[in-house]
Amino acid sequence: MKKAVVELASMIKKSAQSAPTYEGFLIGKVLTPPPEVQIGIDEGIVLNRSHLFFSASVLNDYQREFEIEGDIDILENGYQPFKAKGKIKWTDTLKTDDLVLLVPAGNQQMYIVIEKAVEL
């Protein structure tokens, strides 16, 4: 039994040493927008739908609910109480040449598109 435990420990150690390490996020470039999305991450490496998960906020027609409450100055007549709630619908989506932030999954076969990226 002791020999089996030692062998198992050795296998786990070898597996851990060969596993890729997380190196942070990547910047990708949208080559083809959704729905048939393609994102390039290096010269010659192109990710497609089968390799990607998306944060909902980068997709077209994404909706979120909002609620605002406070005072607002209406036509200089003084502050009036203001309250509103509803939904905001994003009408933009990823476009060709947009830069995106990608986070690799643990197996580095899948990537999560978390947000658009911009250069200053």
N, CA, C and O of each residue as an XYZ file, in Angstrom:
480
protein
N       0.824     -1.195      0.000
C       0.000      0.000      0.000
C       0.865      1.254      0.000
O       0.550      2.237     -0.670
N       1.968      1.211      0.764
C       2.855      2.363      0.840
C       3.409      2.703     -0.538
O       3.517      3.876     -0.897
N       3.760      1.674     -1.310
C       4.308      1.881     -2.642
C       3.282      2.579     -3.547
O       3.650      3.446     -4.339
N       2.018      2.212     -3.434
C       0.956      2.827     -4.236
C       0.790      4.306     -3.891
O       0.565      5.129     -4.779
N       0.901      4.645     -2.607
C       0.776      6.040     -2.179
C       1.940      6.860     -2.727
O       1.745      7.984     -3.189
N       3.137      6.308     -2.678
C       4.319      7.002     -3.200
C       4.179      7.214     -4.713
O       4.500      8.290     -5.218
N       3.710      6.209     -5.426
C       3.510      6.342     -6.871
C       2.462      7.406     -7.190
O       2.640      8.204     -8.110
N       1.378      7.413     -6.430
C       0.328      8.412     -6.634
C       0.870      9.814     -6.382
O       0.596     10.730     -7.158
N       1.627      9.992     -5.317
C       2.224     11.296     -5.004
C       3.160     11.733     -6.124
O       3.177     12.906     -6.499
N       3.924     10.813     -6.648
C       4.850     11.116     -7.742
C       4.083     11.552     -8.994
O       4.484     12.495     -9.676
N       2.983     10.864     -9.289
C       2.168     11.224    -10.454
C       1.566     12.627    -10.283
O       1.547     13.414    -11.229
N       1.081     12.934     -9.089
C       0.489     14.254     -8.832
C       1.551     15.335     -8.981
O       1.281     16.390     -9.555
N       2.755     15.087     -8.471
C       3.834     16.061     -8.567
C       4.205     16.317    -10.021
O       4.362     17.469    -10.425
N       4.347     15.255    -10.812
C       4.681     15.416    -12.227
C       3.585     16.173    -12.968
O       3.870     17.021    -13.813
N       2.343     15.868    -12.651
C       1.210     16.549    -13.290
C       1.215     18.037    -12.960
O       0.976     18.864    -13.839
N       1.484     18.385    -11.708
C       1.511     19.787    -11.292
C       2.646     20.527    -11.966
O       2.488     21.699    -12.310
N       3.786     19.885    -12.167
C       4.929     20.529    -12.802
C       4.687     20.779    -14.286
O       5.205     21.748    -14.841
N       3.911     19.925    -14.930
C       3.667     20.079    -16.354
C       2.464     20.965    -16.671
O       2.259     21.342    -17.824
N       1.670     21.297    -15.657
C       0.491     22.136    -15.882
C       0.923     23.561    -16.188
O       1.849     24.073    -15.560
N       0.257     24.216    -17.158
C       0.615     25.595    -17.465
C       0.276     26.507    -16.289
O      -0.678     26.263    -15.549
N       1.056     27.537    -16.136
C       0.807     28.483    -15.059
C       0.033     29.682    -15.589
O       0.184     30.074    -16.746
N      -0.782     30.246    -14.739
C      -1.558     31.433    -15.098
C      -0.614     32.624    -15.186
O       0.134     32.896    -14.247
N      -0.644     33.327    -16.299
C       0.255     34.457    -16.492
C      -0.500     35.765    -16.633
O       0.065     36.752    -17.104
N      -1.758     35.793    -16.238
C      -2.512     37.042    -16.295
C      -3.371     37.138    -17.531
O      -3.599     36.152    -18.232
N      -3.846     38.350    -17.789
C      -4.757     38.562    -18.905
C      -3.991     38.762    -20.204
O      -2.783     38.999    -20.199
N      -4.702     38.666    -21.301
C      -4.151     38.903    -22.639
C      -4.967     39.998    -23.310
O      -6.120     40.236    -22.948
N      -4.374     40.650    -24.271
C      -5.092     41.597    -25.117
C      -5.308     40.911    -26.457
O      -4.363     40.423    -27.077
N      -6.555     40.879    -26.896
C      -6.882     40.311    -28.200
C      -7.454     41.383    -29.101
O      -7.829     42.462    -28.641
N      -7.517     41.082    -30.382
C      -8.079     42.012    -31.363
C      -9.208     41.313    -32.110
O      -9.034     40.214    -32.637
N     -10.375     41.970    -32.149
C     -11.530     41.394    -32.832
C     -11.258     41.410    -34.337
O     -11.076     42.469    -34.940
N     -11.234     40.225    -34.924
C     -11.044     40.091    -36.371
C     -12.394     40.028    -37.081
O     -12.572     40.597    -38.158
N     -13.335     39.331    -36.462
C     -14.699     39.206    -36.967
C     -15.639     39.401    -35.785
O     -15.495     38.711    -34.776
N     -16.605     40.327    -35.879
C     -17.507     40.570    -34.744
C     -18.514     39.431    -34.571
O     -18.677     38.595    -35.461
N     -19.192     39.407    -33.410
C     -20.248     38.409    -33.200
C     -21.330     38.551    -34.262
O     -21.530     39.651    -34.777
N     -22.025     37.492    -34.601
C     -22.091     36.220    -33.877
C     -21.008     35.214    -34.275
O     -20.754     34.272    -33.524
N     -20.371     35.382    -35.415
C     -19.313     34.443    -35.836
C     -17.956     34.995    -35.434
O     -17.050     35.095    -36.261
N     -17.820     35.345    -34.187
C     -16.665     36.063    -33.665
C     -15.354     35.310    -33.845
O     -15.278     34.091    -33.685
N     -14.321     36.086    -34.184
C     -12.950     35.588    -34.220
C     -12.079     36.665    -33.574
O     -12.199     37.851    -33.881
N     -11.199     36.225    -32.673
C     -10.315     37.142    -31.960
C      -8.891     36.633    -32.106
O      -8.598     35.477    -31.801
N      -8.011     37.505    -32.574
C      -6.599     37.154    -32.701
C      -5.852     37.519    -31.428
O      -6.041     38.606    -30.882
N      -4.996     36.603    -30.948
C      -4.219     36.912    -29.748
C      -2.725     36.933    -30.012
O      -1.965     37.438    -29.185
N      -2.301     36.418    -31.095
C      -0.900     36.427    -31.503
C      -0.892     36.255    -33.007
O      -1.916     35.939    -33.613
N       0.252     36.464    -33.596
C       0.322     36.212    -35.030
C      -0.003     34.745    -35.293
O       0.680     33.850    -34.795
N      -1.033     34.511    -36.066
C      -1.394     33.148    -36.424
C      -2.308     32.430    -35.445
O      -2.777     31.336    -35.758
N      -2.583     32.993    -34.275
C      -3.487     32.342    -33.321
C      -4.815     33.079    -33.336
O      -4.895     34.250    -32.965
N      -5.854     32.380    -33.769
C      -7.190     32.961    -33.862
C      -8.147     32.110    -33.040
O      -8.247     30.898    -33.230
N      -8.851     32.775    -32.119
C      -9.845     32.094    -31.295
C     -11.217     32.304    -31.906
O     -11.515     33.388    -32.409
N     -12.061     31.271    -31.867
C     -13.430     31.416    -32.356
C     -14.403     31.087    -31.237
O     -13.996     30.899    -30.091
N     -15.673     31.019    -31.562
C     -16.719     30.797    -30.545
C     -16.464     29.571    -29.676
O     -16.835     29.556    -28.502
N     -15.841     28.554    -30.237
C     -15.624     27.330    -29.468
C     -14.555     27.507    -28.390
O     -14.413     26.650    -27.518
N     -13.804     28.607    -28.438
C     -12.753     28.861    -27.455
C     -13.104     29.989    -26.482
O     -12.305     30.314    -25.604
N     -14.283     30.585    -26.628
C     -14.564     31.839    -25.923
C     -15.840     31.801    -25.090
O     -16.844     31.205    -25.480
N     -15.772     32.451    -23.935
C     -16.935     32.830    -23.139
C     -16.925     34.351    -23.085
O     -15.863     34.964    -23.199
N     -18.098     34.973    -22.911
C     -18.185     36.431    -22.942
C     -18.850     36.985    -21.701
O     -19.811     36.414    -21.186
N     -18.333     38.094    -21.232
C     -19.061     38.891    -20.249
C     -20.257     39.467    -20.998
O     -20.106     39.984    -22.105
N     -21.437     39.380    -20.404
C     -22.656     39.813    -21.101
C     -22.596     41.273    -21.530
O     -23.200     41.640    -22.538
N     -21.887     42.105    -20.792
C     -21.895     43.545    -21.080
C     -21.195     43.921    -22.379
O     -21.342     45.061    -22.819
N     -20.450     43.037    -23.010
C     -19.801     43.369    -24.279
C     -20.639     42.946    -25.484
O     -20.242     43.170    -26.628
N     -21.781     42.345    -25.233
C     -22.616     41.845    -26.326
C     -23.756     42.805    -26.643
O     -24.199     43.559    -25.776
N     -24.225     42.778    -27.870
C     -25.318     43.624    -28.328
C     -26.608     43.275    -27.592
O     -26.843     42.116    -27.249
N     -27.436     44.281    -27.354
C     -28.739     44.133    -26.699
C     -28.652     43.699    -25.240
O     -29.634     43.206    -24.686
N     -27.498     43.874    -24.614
C     -27.370     43.576    -23.192
C     -28.188     44.588    -22.403
O     -28.101     45.786    -22.670
N     -28.978     44.134    -21.439
C     -29.824     45.018    -20.643
C     -29.508     44.871    -19.162
O     -29.231     43.778    -18.669
N     -29.556     46.007    -18.465
C     -29.434     46.017    -17.011
C     -30.504     46.922    -16.454
O     -30.919     47.885    -17.099
N     -30.942     46.614    -15.273
C     -31.923     47.458    -14.605
C     -31.193     48.540    -13.825
O     -30.074     48.331    -13.357
N     -31.839     49.708    -13.685
C     -31.247     50.790    -12.916
C     -32.303     51.443    -12.046
O     -33.505     51.328    -12.285
N     -31.816     52.121    -11.044
C     -32.685     52.923    -10.188
C     -31.879     54.137     -9.752
O     -30.743     54.002     -9.297
N     -32.466     55.325     -9.890
C     -31.830     56.583     -9.509
C     -32.755     57.293     -8.535
O     -33.967     57.355     -8.744
N     -32.177     57.820     -7.481
C     -32.973     58.570     -6.523
C     -32.117     59.724     -6.018
O     -30.951     59.525     -5.676
N     -32.673     60.910     -5.969
C     -31.939     62.061     -5.474
C     -32.664     63.347     -5.811
O     -33.853     63.338     -6.130
N     -31.943     64.448     -5.740
C     -32.506     65.757     -6.079
C     -31.896     66.219     -7.381
O     -30.733     65.940     -7.672
N     -32.697     66.936     -8.171
C     -32.238     67.459     -9.449
C     -32.738     68.892     -9.586
O     -33.874     69.201     -9.225
N     -31.879     69.760    -10.110
C     -32.238     71.159    -10.314
C     -32.920     71.274    -11.673
O     -32.275     71.127    -12.711
N     -34.220     71.537    -11.664
C     -34.989     71.609    -12.903
C     -35.225     73.072    -13.253
O     -35.930     73.786    -12.540
N     -34.625     73.512    -14.362
C     -34.816     74.863    -14.890
C     -34.619     75.948    -13.834
O     -35.361     76.929    -13.786
N     -33.631     75.760    -13.011
C     -33.270     76.744    -11.992
C     -34.423     77.097    -11.053
O     -34.413     78.171    -10.452
N     -35.396     76.230    -10.917
C     -36.515     76.460     -9.996
C     -36.242     75.825     -8.639
O     -37.142     75.710     -7.807
N     -35.055     75.433     -8.430
C     -34.726     74.784     -7.170
C     -34.705     73.281     -7.333
O     -35.143     72.730     -8.342
N     -34.195     72.655     -6.334
C     -34.061     71.206     -6.401
C     -35.393     70.524     -6.150
O     -36.121     70.861     -5.216
N     -35.688     69.575     -6.991
C     -36.916     68.783     -6.889
C     -36.527     67.330     -6.657
O     -35.539     66.851     -7.213
N     -37.297     66.633     -5.841
C     -37.012     65.199     -5.684
C     -37.159     64.493     -7.030
O     -38.040     64.816     -7.827
N     -36.295     63.547     -7.258
C     -36.296     62.827     -8.528
C     -36.082     61.353     -8.238
O     -35.205     60.976     -7.460
N     -36.888     60.537     -8.869
C     -36.769     59.095     -8.708
C     -37.106     58.445    -10.046
O     -38.107     58.791    -10.675
N     -36.285     57.522    -10.472
C     -36.548     56.825    -11.736
C     -35.991     55.417    -11.635
O     -35.006     55.170    -10.939
N     -36.626     54.513    -12.330
C     -36.079     53.175    -12.476
C     -36.535     52.618    -13.805
O     -37.553     53.039    -14.354
N     -35.790     51.687    -14.307
C     -36.107     51.117    -15.604
C     -34.979     50.217    -16.072
O     -34.279     49.607    -15.264
N     -34.810     50.141    -17.377
C     -33.760     49.316    -17.965
C     -32.955     50.160    -18.934
O     -33.490     51.032    -19.619
N     -31.675     49.888    -18.980
C     -30.785     50.499    -19.964
C     -30.364     49.381    -20.906
O     -29.968     48.301    -20.468
N     -30.453     49.649    -22.185
C     -30.086     48.645    -23.185
C     -28.855     49.140    -23.938
O     -28.875     50.212    -24.545
N     -27.783     48.348    -23.892
C     -26.586     48.667    -24.650
C     -26.839     48.271    -26.103
O     -27.276     47.153    -26.378
N     -26.570     49.169    -27.014
C     -26.836     48.882    -28.422
C     -25.548     48.682    -29.220
O     -25.590     48.434    -30.425
N     -24.427     48.789    -28.554
C     -23.175     48.516    -29.264
C     -22.691     47.122    -28.897
O     -23.142     46.532    -27.915
N     -21.805     46.624    -29.664
C     -21.221     45.313    -29.430
C     -19.780     45.362    -29.886
O     -19.285     46.419    -30.278
N     -19.115     44.250    -29.841
C     -17.743     44.191    -30.326
C     -17.723     44.424    -31.826
O     -18.558     43.900    -32.563
N     -16.754     45.220    -32.265
C     -16.608     45.540    -33.682
C     -15.213     45.137    -34.149
O     -14.296     44.982    -33.342
N     -15.067     44.974    -35.447
C     -13.768     44.653    -36.021
C     -12.741     45.686    -35.563
O     -13.011     46.887    -35.563
N     -11.574     45.210    -35.177
C     -10.429     45.996    -34.700
C     -10.546     46.456    -33.249
O      -9.614     47.079    -32.743
N     -11.666     46.172    -32.552
C     -11.726     46.460    -31.125
C     -10.687     45.604    -30.400
O     -10.428     44.462    -30.780
N     -10.103     46.176    -29.357
C      -9.222     45.417    -28.488
C     -10.056     44.904    -27.320
O     -10.955     45.599    -26.846
N      -9.765     43.704    -26.860
C     -10.510     43.108    -25.750
C      -9.548     42.516    -24.726
O      -8.442     42.090    -25.057
N     -10.000     42.498    -23.470
C      -9.256     41.842    -22.399
C      -9.713     40.396    -22.316
O     -10.910     40.123    -22.227
N      -8.777     39.484    -22.345
C      -9.060     38.053    -22.283
C      -8.384     37.456    -21.052
O      -7.239     37.783    -20.742
N      -9.095     36.590    -20.365
C      -8.519     35.853    -19.243
C      -8.557     34.380    -19.611
O      -9.627     33.837    -19.887
N      -7.393     33.724    -19.618
C      -7.399     32.293    -19.958
C      -7.993     31.460    -18.830
O      -7.771     31.739    -17.651
N      -8.751     30.435    -19.207
C      -9.248     29.477    -18.220
C      -8.065     28.620    -17.774
O      -6.995     28.669    -18.379
N      -8.260     27.840    -16.722
C      -7.182     27.031    -16.162
C      -6.495     26.126    -17.157
O      -5.284     25.918    -17.077
N      -7.253     25.582    -18.099
C      -6.652     24.658    -19.071
C      -6.068     25.392    -20.278
O      -5.470     24.762    -21.151
N      -6.229     26.693    -20.337
C      -5.766     27.559    -21.410
C      -6.274     27.122    -22.786
O      -5.651     27.414    -23.807
N      -7.392     26.429    -22.803
C      -8.062     26.088    -24.055
C      -9.249     27.013    -24.277
O      -9.727     27.164    -25.401
N      -9.720     27.629    -23.205
C     -10.860     28.544    -23.252
C     -10.412     29.894    -22.705
O      -9.507     29.979    -21.875
N     -11.069     30.953    -23.193
C     -10.759     32.306    -22.757
C     -12.060     33.035    -22.468
O     -13.082     32.784    -23.106
N     -12.010     33.940    -21.496
C     -13.175     34.756    -21.157
C     -12.919     36.169    -21.636
O     -11.939     36.796    -21.234
N     -13.800     36.681    -22.500
C     -13.723     38.070    -22.959
C     -14.418     38.895    -21.887
O     -15.640     38.835    -21.751
N     -13.642     39.670    -21.119
C     -14.246     40.365    -19.989
C     -14.628     41.812    -20.274
O     -15.509     42.358    -19.611
N     -13.975     42.444    -21.257
C     -14.279     43.857    -21.492
C     -13.541     44.336    -22.728
O     -12.564     43.726    -23.163
N     -14.026     45.447    -23.291
C     -13.281     46.126    -24.333
C     -12.079     46.792    -23.687
O     -12.139     47.187    -22.522
N     -11.010     46.918    -24.418
C      -9.809     47.586    -23.934
C      -9.550     48.811    -24.818
O      -9.887     48.814    -26.002
N      -8.961     49.824    -24.241
C      -8.620     51.023    -25.018
C      -7.191     51.426    -24.718
O      -6.680     51.182    -23.625
N      -6.561     52.035    -25.682
C      -5.220     52.573    -25.501
C      -5.342     54.083    -25.363
O      -6.102     54.719    -26.094
N      -4.600     54.651    -24.435
C      -4.611     56.103    -24.260
C      -3.494     56.739    -25.048
O      -3.341     57.960    -25.027
